[in-house]
Amino acid sequence: METLIGGNGNDFLTGSEVADVIIGNDGDDTLNGLGGDDILRGGNNNDIMRAGAGNDTMVGDKGSDVFTGGFGDDRMIWNDGDGSDIMRGNSGTDVTEFNGSVAQG
């Protein structure tokens, strides 16, 4: 397993063919998982997360994030206090998990 951690700026982080943990931190980050069962975690700003071929988990944070599932069975998590996120599945059986209250509108 490899771990990639972004800094305070706008980072572009891409995993490898093995399982990765990719953390964006601050800035408007782009996180890409490739092969393996990856964990992608955005930061405090607006992030783009793209799952890869494995069964990946994506977690946003504050800011408006975009989650895009890959070819595996992916999990997209929204927690109370997160921004207005967009979640897109792909092939596989993808799951969206909402923790907290979700405003209707």
C-alpha positions as CSV (number, residue, x, y, z in Angstrom):
1,M,0.0,0.0,0.0
2,E,1.2,3.5,-0.9
3,T,0.2,6.8,0.7
4,L,0.1,10.1,-1.1
5,I,-0.6,13.3,0.8
6,G,-1.1,16.7,-0.8
7,G,0.0,20.1,0.6
8,N,-1.8,23.4,0.9
9,G,-1.9,24.2,-2.8
10,N,-3.9,22.7,-5.7
11,D,-2.5,19.2,-6.0
12,F,-2.9,16.5,-8.7
13,L,-2.3,13.1,-7.1
14,T,-2.4,9.8,-9.0
15,G,-2.1,6.4,-7.4
16,S,-0.5,3.3,-8.8
17,E,-1.7,-0.2,-9.7
18,V,-1.6,-1.3,-6.0
19,A,-3.9,-0.2,-3.2
20,D,-3.3,3.5,-2.3
21,V,-4.4,6.0,0.3
22,I,-4.6,9.5,-1.4
23,I,-5.3,12.5,0.8
24,G,-5.7,15.9,-0.8
25,N,-5.6,18.3,2.2
26,D,-6.1,22.0,1.5
27,G,-6.4,23.4,-2.0
28,D,-8.6,22.4,-5.0
29,D,-7.2,18.9,-5.5
30,T,-7.6,16.2,-8.1
31,L,-7.2,12.6,-6.8
32,N,-7.0,9.7,-9.1
33,G,-7.0,6.0,-8.0
34,L,-5.8,3.5,-10.5
35,G,-5.6,-0.2,-9.8
36,G,-6.1,-1.7,-6.3
37,D,-8.7,-0.9,-3.7
38,D,-7.9,2.8,-3.0
39,I,-9.0,5.3,-0.4
40,L,-9.4,8.8,-1.7
41,R,-10.0,11.6,0.8
42,G,-10.5,15.2,-0.3
43,G,-9.7,18.2,1.8
44,N,-11.3,21.6,2.9
45,N,-11.8,23.0,-0.6
46,N,-13.4,21.8,-3.9
47,D,-11.9,18.4,-4.9
48,I,-12.3,16.0,-7.8
49,M,-12.0,12.3,-7.0
50,R,-11.9,9.6,-9.6
51,A,-11.9,5.9,-8.6
52,G,-9.9,3.4,-10.6
53,A,-10.3,-0.3,-11.4
54,G,-10.5,-1.6,-7.8
55,N,-13.2,-1.3,-5.2
56,D,-12.5,2.2,-4.0
57,T,-13.7,4.4,-1.1
58,M,-14.1,8.2,-1.6
59,V,-14.7,10.7,1.2
60,G,-15.2,14.4,0.7
61,D,-14.9,17.1,3.2
62,K,-15.8,20.8,3.3
63,G,-16.1,22.3,-0.1
64,S,-18.1,21.1,-3.2
65,D,-16.5,17.9,-4.4
66,V,-17.1,15.6,-7.4
67,F,-16.9,11.9,-7.0
68,T,-16.7,9.6,-10.0
69,G,-16.8,5.8,-9.6
70,G,-14.6,3.5,-11.5
71,F,-14.9,-0.1,-12.8
72,G,-15.2,-1.7,-9.4
73,D,-17.7,-1.6,-6.6
74,D,-17.1,1.9,-5.1
75,R,-18.3,3.6,-2.0
76,M,-18.9,7.4,-1.9
77,I,-19.3,9.0,1.6
78,W,-20.9,12.3,2.5
79,N,-20.6,13.4,6.1
80,D,-22.6,16.1,8.0
81,G,-20.8,19.4,7.4
82,D,-19.5,18.5,4.0
83,G,-20.2,20.8,1.0
84,S,-22.6,20.3,-1.9
85,D,-21.1,17.3,-3.6
86,I,-21.8,15.5,-6.9
87,M,-21.6,11.7,-6.9
88,R,-21.5,9.7,-10.1
89,G,-21.4,5.9,-10.3
90,N,-19.9,3.8,-13.1
91,S,-19.9,0.1,-13.7
92,G,-20.0,-2.2,-10.7
93,T,-22.3,-1.8,-7.7
94,D,-21.6,1.6,-6.3
95,V,-22.9,2.8,-2.9
96,T,-23.5,6.3,-1.6
97,E,-23.4,6.8,2.1
98,F,-24.9,9.9,3.8
99,N,-24.0,10.5,7.4
100,G,-26.0,13.3,9.0
101,S,-28.9,15.4,7.7
102,V,-29.3,16.1,4.0
103,A,-31.2,19.2,3.0
104,Q,-34.0,18.8,0.6
105,G,-34.3,21.1,-2.3
